[in-house]
Amino acid sequence: MLDLGKEIQKNFHQLTLLQADELIADMRNAIQHSESGHLSQSLRKQDVSTETKISVLVRAGGRLTTRRTAAGSVHDYSIDEEFGNVKESPKPFFYSTFRFYQRGGVERYRETLDQMIETNNQQRSSRSDNYYNLGSRVTIGNRFSTVSSVGRSRA
């Protein structure tokens, strides 16, 4: 029998992973320039879901975009790209794209839920169509029960 809760959770998890892939692709398209290509390559997802919570992290920056400055400190230039710095204006690619997905995400989950409920209802309906009414009626009395046969018919 279909466990609706587990099926919904599985489908929500798959939808979340697909949305993360789409989000990363759109973030890559939003990067206005990348001399080395490392910023685009640094975009990645990490599935941190548990049994009770579906969660996927999308990250940018890190090892690929971290450089040593002339002063010797370590700096991640993906932050400069997103927010700008003293010398350059911001060229947002991460949060603006994320906010776009955040607004549309609820509707996609609602559609997935509606689809799962419809599938569940169709399966339940098909099971009930295979039920045969044997034409028996049971009347329960005070100390006994009687069975009267009416004949075989399909419900």
LINVENGI-V80403 format. One record per backbone hydrogen bond with DSSP energy under -1.0 kcal/mol. NH is the residue of the N-H (numbers start at 1). CO is the residue of the C=O. Records with the same first field share a line. If there is no record, write none. Layout:
# LINVENGI-V80403
NH=CO  CO
This chain:
# LINVENGI-V80403
4=2
7=3
8=4
9=5
10=6
11=7
12=8
13=9
14=10
15=11
16=12
17=13
18=14
19=15
20=16
21=17
22=18
23=19
24=20
25=21
26=22
27=23
28=24
29=25
30=26
41=37
42=38
43=40
44=59
46=57
48=55
50=53
57=46
59=44
67=75
69=73
72=69
75=67
77=65
79=76
81=77
82=78
83=79
84=80
85=88
91=81
98=94
99=95
100=96
101=97
102=98
103=99
104=100
105=101
108=104
109=105
110=106
111=107
112=108
113=109
114=110
115=111
116=112
117=113
118=114
119=115
120=116
121=117
122=118
123=119
124=120
125=121
126=122
127=123
128=124
129=125
131=128
137=148
139=146
141=144
146=139
148=137
150=135
153=133
